[in-house]
Amino acid sequence: MSWISIVAIFFIIWWVVLFATLPFGLRTQDEDRNVTLGTTPSAPHGPHMLKVVVRTTIVSIVIFAVFYVLTAVLGYRFQDIPLIIPSAA
């Protein structure tokens, strides 16, 4: 696996994990009882993106490490996943 493939796969995993973990730990203005005039009460209260980026990177590294061990070290491929509908032969 080339380093370009490694970077591309990690980026895809990171991006998916970002959107999966984005709402965790989010506090809205309504929950904090501090709604700024002109904003919706469900808007986030204060910045929290640094925590999200760090959490996303850690989770992505773990997921990529599992993927790398399964594919590069143990040699599993997508063809090794059994078919849902077996062939008639």
Summary of the structure (lengths in Angstrom):
residues: 89
radius of gyration: 20.1
end to end distance: 33.6
largest distance: 68.3
contacts: 174
relative contact order: 0.14
helix: 53%
strand: 2%
